[in-house]
Amino acid sequence: MEQLELALFVVRLVFGLSLAYHGYNKVFGSGGLTGTARWFGSIGMRWPQVQARLAAATEIGAGLLFAVGFLTPYAAAGIIGVMAVATWAAHRHNGFFIFNKGQGWEYTLSIAVVAWAVATIGPANFSVDEHFELHWSGWTGAWIAGALGLGAAIVQLAICYRPVRE
């Protein structure tokens, strides 16, 4: 396995499994889905029970697909979408840095960019996509991940985000 192949495999595995575990925590963490839904409601998301389930399912599903390199640009789109919604709804008013009070948008942006970069480069040889000869890298992967991910986030925010005005 060449260095690029190994590096992409490690990036996919770490970011994908980390995101899947983040989604798992939304369901099975200390507050469970009820606590996650309460938090979604507190940041201004309509239908917080639905939002909690959708976010958890997207994080788990897209994270696992990304980790194994299957439907990679679509998995990346899921990651980009969930990170764009998180950035806008929960982190943008807190500044850039993650260590700021309320956590800034540094980390959510970084995760989204990693997902887009992997979709653009391709998942590499050690992936399910490669096994089935699914080649969506280059501009095709970039456009699928970026446009679908950001488009879905914009639609979700337009329909579901109603922050309380202070």
N, C-alpha and C positions, 0 to 999 in steps of 0.2 A: 504494500500500500504506500503510495507516494505521500509526501508531506501534505500537499493540498487535500488529498483524499482523507487523510487522517484528521487534519484540522477541521474540515467541514463536518466529518462524522462527529467529532467531539463537540463542536459548536451546536450542531443539531441535537445531539443527545442531551447536553447540559441545559440548553435553553428550552427544548421541548419538554423534557421531564420536569424541569423547574416550574414551567407554566402549568403542566398537568397537575403537579402537586399543589400549586396555588389554587387551582379549581377544586381539587379534592378537599382542600382545607375549607373552601366556601361551604361545602356540603357537610363535612365531618369534623370541622374544627370546633373549638369550644362553644361558639354560638350557633353552629349549624346553619342550615338554610334560613331559619327564622332570624338569627342575628345578622346574616348577610342581607336578607331582605330589609330588615330594619335600617341597616346602614345605607342601602340603595335609596330607601325612602328619605333618609336624612340629607342626602346630597341632591335631592330633587328629581329622582327618577320616578316616573309614573309606573304603576303596576309593579311595585318592588318585588313581590313574590315571583313574578314571571322573570323580571330582570335578574334576580339571584340565580334562578335555574338556567337561564340562557347564558349568563356569564360563566357559571361553573361548567356547563356542558361545552361551551366554546373553548374554554381554557383546557379542559381535559381532552376533548377530541382533537382540537388543533395541535395541542402540545404533543400528544402521542403520535399523530400523523407526522408532525415535523421531526420528532425524534427518530422515527424509522425511515423517514424520507419517502413518504407515500403521498401522492397528490401534493407535492411540496409547495407549489405556488398558491394552491388553495388553502393549505394549512397556514402558510405565511399570511394570507389574506385574513384568516380568522384571528391570527395573532395581532396583526396590524389593526384590525377593526377594534378588538377589545382594548388594545393599548391606546388607540386614539380616543375612544370613549372615556377611558380612565383618565387620560391626560386632560381632556376638556372638562369633564364633570367633576373630577376630584382633585386634580393637582395643579392646574394652570394658575390659580390665584396664589399659590404658595411659593412662587419663584422657581428658579431652575434646579437648585441643588436638592438632592434627596434628603439631606440632613436638615433642611429647613423645617420649621414647625409646620405640621400638616403634610409634609413630604412634597417636594417639588417634582417637576416633570422630567428630570434628568433620566431616571431609570426607565420610565415608560417609553420615552423616546428611544433610548438605547435598545430596548427589546424590539421595538418596531423596526428600527433600522437593521438590526441583525437579521430579522425575519425577511425583510426586503432584499438584503444583500444575498442571503442564501438562495432565495427564489431566483434572483438574477444570475448568480453564478451556477446554480444547479446543486442538487443534493450530493453529487459525486457518485463514484462507482458503488460504494457500500451503502445502497439504499434500495428500497422496494421499487421506486420509480425506475432505477437502472435495470433491475431484474426484469421488469415488464416492458422495458424500452420506452418509457414515457419521458420524452425530452421536451421540457417547457422552459429551458433556461434562456439566458439572454434577454432581449427585449420582451419576448413573450412572457417569460416568468415575471419580469419586472412589472409589466402592465397588469397581468392577472393579479398579482399580490397587491400592488399599490392601488390600482383603480377599484378593485373589488373590496379590498380592506377599508380604504378611506370612504368609498361610496356607501358601504354598509354602515359605517360609523356615522356618517352624515345623516343618513336616513333614520337610524335609531335615535340619534340626538334630536332631530327635527320632530319626531313623533313622540318620544318618551321623556325628554329632558325638560323639566319645568322647575328650575331652581326658585327657592323662596327669595324674594327681593327684600333686602334689609334696608 
